[in-house]
Amino acid sequence: MYVYKKKLYVLLFSLIDAAGNAIFGARKLFRREIPLEFNRILLIRVDHIGDVINAAVVLDPLRRSFPNAAIDLLAPSLACDIVRDNKANVNVISFDPPWFDRGSSGFFKHLKGLREMVKIIRNGQYDVCMDLRGDFRHIMAMFLAGVRCRVGYGITGGGFLLTHNVPYKGVMHETDRNMELLRAIGIKEKTPGIKLYFSDEDKNTADKLLSDSGVRYKYAVLHIAPGHPAKGWDLEKFAPVVQYLFREKQLVPVMVGVMKDGKKVQKISELIDARLIDMTGKTPFGVLYYLLSSASLFIGVDSGPAHIAALANIPAIILFSGINDPCQWAPKGNRVRLVYRGKGKDLSGVQPDEVCRKIDEVIRE
């Protein structure tokens, strides 16, 4: 099974895998079974913020099964702070591969990135490497680095290079899929909830931001700018929702995001007659978590802050684009409510009054 949408890629990697299985298949028949005892373990999840959050589900079970092992997590620099303070004593290594940088392209840049990944893995002298994404380049890096136990999904090709090519079981949530990889090395736990940990310093910073902004009563946190344009909603439609929160629900709108999102927040402020607090560029993930923990409500698009809101266990309304399947990718939480128009549909058909009705439902609950 391949996850490629382009038929050319499916054909290309079908041929690569057929040749690889012919070459490596006979060797696997005579390979000794690998003992499931590991001293050095590497997890690979170097793509996006939400993916790293979902990957955190494996940290505690892995530590319980291998209490004395050195465990590393390879993660993108933007997401390292999400898991840096984990209680499983997992070391986080920052790595930004060019193939997940939308501004980067070119064969030689990708080749250089692959060489850097191989170097990191080889220097770590790992007994087992586990790629939680299922990416041909990561599988290649594990193989070229000489890791004896290589675990992953062969859904983009290269499954013949894995010692444990885990079956990819249809649609399931990413947290469950990540736990499937652990079962390949003998960990039989059911999927636990995701646990993230942040410092007291982050809490103090969040409290100070609220105090300095004059927020002394109930507020709602909003995130309006996703990482991918296809997940976005028109600012002209967001504006009436912000107005509704302030005028009808007496909730101070607090806007979060990266620094460059401040221009979009400014545009919304020009469209409404309401008080609005702009905290874009001021809330790293730990600060955002504590800011959300004290909020009455979160409203946002499918993005990293939406996952943080679900983990903060506050009422969360998430505008979820149909480019992803919510059964696989939506933030998990008992207080999460989705505005979702269906598979393949963007958010252009969602109207402000629909979101306002959802606000009413959530507040009544």
N, C-alpha and C positions, 0 to 999 in steps of 0.2 A: 504493500500500500504506500502510495506517495501522496504528499500533500500539495504538490505543485498544481497550479491552475493552468499553466501553459503546457500544451501537449508535447511541445518540442522538448521541454525539460524532462517530462515523464519518459519519453522515448530515449533521450540521451542517458539518463541514469539507469534505465532498464538495461541498456546495453553495457554500461559500466559494471553494474551489479552482476549481470550474467557472466561477464568475463572474470570478475573478481571471485565469484562463487566457483567457477571452473578451476581457477588457480589455487584458491585457498580452501576449497571444500574438502579435498582429500586430506589436507593437513589437519583439519579439525577432527576428522575421524580418528586420528591417532594421538590427538592432544590429550594430555593428562588433565583430569578435573582440577580446577584451581581451588585451593583451600580458601574458605571464606573467613580468613583471619588477616586483618589488615592493621598495619602500624601507621601508614600515612595515606590519607584519603583526600581527593580533590573533587569538589562539585563545580560544575561549569554552568553559569547562567548569566550571560554577558549581553543580553539584548535590551529589555525595557523595564521600567520601574514596576509596573504591575506584575510582570513575570518574576522579578526578584522577590516581590512580596509573596506571591504564591509559592515560590521555591522555599521560603522560610519554613514551610510546613514540615520539611524533612530534617531540620537541624536537631531538634530535641530527640526524635526517635533514633537518629543516627548516633547521637552521643550516648543514649542509653544502651545501645547495642555494642558500641565500641568505646567504653569509658576511658581507655588509656591511649587511644589513637590520637595522632595529630590530624586535625580536620581543617582543610582550607576551603574557602568559597571564592571562586573567581567571578567578579561582578563588575558591571560598568561603574565608572566613577560617580555618575549622577545618583546611583542607587546604593552606594556603599554605606552611607550613613543610616540607611533603613535597617541594616542587619549588624552594624558594627558593635552594638551593645548587647548582642544576644547572650543568653544565659547558658548556652551549650558549649561555650568556650571554643567557638569556631572562628578561626582567623580569616579576615576578609582581605582579598588581594584585588586591587583595582586594575582593570584592563578594558580598554575601549577598542574593539576590533573595527577596522574601517568598513566592514560589510554591514554594520548597523548604523553607520553615520550617513544620513541622507544627503549630506553635502560632499561625500567622498565617493570617488569612482575610479576605475582604472585597474587593470590586471596587476600591475606591479605594486600598487598600494595594498591590494588584497594579499598578494604573495608575501609582502613584507610583514603584514599583520599575522599571517599564518606562521611565518618564521618566529615572530615574537612569542606567539602562543606556544609553539613547540619548545622554545627556550624556557619559558616559565614552567611548563609541565616537567621537562627533563630536569631542571634544577631542583624541583620539589621532590624528586625521587619517590614518586607515589606508587603505592602497591595497587591502588584502584583509582580510576577516574570515572566520573559519572556525568554525562552530558544530559541535562534536564530538558533541553530544547529538542534534540533530534536534528542536528545540523551536520551536514557532510564535512564542512571545514573543521569542526570541532572533533569529529571522529578521526579525520586525517591527522590532526595534531596529536591526539592521544596515541595513535598508532606509530607515527613518526618519532614520538618521544620515547617509545619503547615500554609503555606501561603494560604490565602483564595481565591486568584485569580491566577491561574496557566495557562500560555499561551504557546503553543508550537505545534510542529508537532509530531504526534505519529508514525513516520516512522521507528523507531527502537524498537517499543513496548512501552507499558505504557500509551497509549493514554487515557485509562480509568481513569487515575489519574489526567488528565488535566481538568480544568473547561472549557477551551476553546481549544479544539482539532481542530486546523485549517486544512482545506483540503489542501493536497499537490498536487499542480497543475502541473503535467508534467514537461517539461523542460522550465525553465525561468531563467533569470539571478539572481544571489544571491541577488543583491540589491533590485530587485523587490520582491523576496521571503521574504526578511526581512520586507519590507513594508506591505506585506500581514498580518503579525502578528500584526502590529499596527492597521490595519483595524478591527481586532477582538476586540479591546478595543475602537472602535469608532473614530479612526483617519482616515480621508478619503483623505488625501493628495495624489497626484500623486508622483511617485518616483522622489525625487530631485537628483541632482548630489551630489557625495561625496565631502565633504569639510574637509580638514585637516589643522591644524594650528600649526606652529612651531615658536620658539622664535627668537628674533634678535640675541641672542647669538649663535644659531645654524648657522645663516647666516654668522656671523663674523668668525666662525670656518671654514666654507666652503671656504670663501674668503681667509683665511690664508693658508689653505691646498693647494689651487691652487697657491698662491703666493710662498709658500715655495718649491713647486714642480717645479717652473719655468714655469708653464703653462700660457702663456701670449697671446695665440691666440686660435683658435677654437679647441674643443676637443669632443670626443665621450666617453660615459660611457658604460662599459661592465660588465655584471655579468654572470659568467660562471658556478656557482656551486649551483644547486637547493637543497632544503631540502630533496627531495626524489630522489634516484638514477635513477628511471624510467623516470624522467623529464630531465635528463642530455643529453649533446651532447659531442662527443669525443673532447678532447683537441687538438688532431692532426688536427681536422677539424676547430676548432676555430682559430688556429694559422694563417692560410692563410687569414682569415677575418680580424684579427688584422693587419696583414701586409698590406692588401689592404687599410684599413682605413688610415694608415699612409703614404704609398707610393703614392697611387692614389688619395686620397681625402684630403690629407694634414690635417687630423684630428689626434690630439694626443690621443692615446688610454689610458683611465683612468680606471683601474680595481678596482672594489669594491666587498665587501663581508665580511664575518666574518674572524677572524684572521687565522683560519686553512686553509682558501682558498688560503693563500699566497703561499703554496707549489705548487698549481696548476698554479698560475700566474707565478711562477718562471719557471715551465716547459714550459709554452708558450713562455716566454722570451728567452729560450734557443733554440726555434724552429724558431725564426724569426730574421730578420735583420731590426729592427725598434725601435724607442724610445717608451718606455712603462712606465706608471706611476702606481705604485702599492699603492693603498689606502686601501687595505683590513685591516679590524680591526680598521679603523680610522673614519668610517662614520656612527654613529648612525642615526636613521631615519630622524631626523630634519636636520642634516648636509647633509645627502644624498639628501633630497628634494631640498635644495638650490644648491647643486652641480649639480643636474639634471636640475634645472631651467635655468641654464646658459649654458647648454651643447647644442651642435648641433644635437646630436643623441644619442639614447640608443639602445643597442643590448644586449639581454639576454634571459635566459630561463624563464619558468613559475615559478615565485617566488615573494616574497615580493617586491624587488626592481622594478620589472616590473610594479606592481600596482602603486608604487610611481612615476615612470616615466610617466605613463598615467595621473596621477593627476597633474604632473608638466607641462603637456600640451606641451611636446616636441615630435618630431618624434620618434617613438619607434617600433623597430622590435623585435618581441617576438617569440622565437622558442617554439612552444606549442606542448607538447606530447599528444598523443591520449588516455592516461589513463584518462583524464578528457574531458568533453564536453565544447568546447569554448563558446557555447551559454549560458552556466551556469557560467563558471568560469573565462573566459578570462578577463583581465583588460579592463575596459570601457574607451573609449576616441576616439575622432575624428581623432587623429593622430597615432593611434595604427594600426600596420600591423602585421599579423600573418604569420608565416611559419608553416603550419599544414598539416600533411600527411593523416589524417583521423582517424576515431574512432579505438581505439585499437592498433594503430601503434606508435612505438617509433620514436626517431629522427635519428636512425641509417641510414635511407635512405636519409637523407638530406645532400647535398654536399655543400662545401664552395662556389662554383660558383653560386649556387642558392641564397645564402644569399647575395653575392656580387651584384647580379642583383637586389635584393630587395633594397639594399643600393642605387644603382643608381636610382631606381624608386622613393624612398623617397626623395632623394636630388633634383631630377628634380621637384617634386611636391612643 
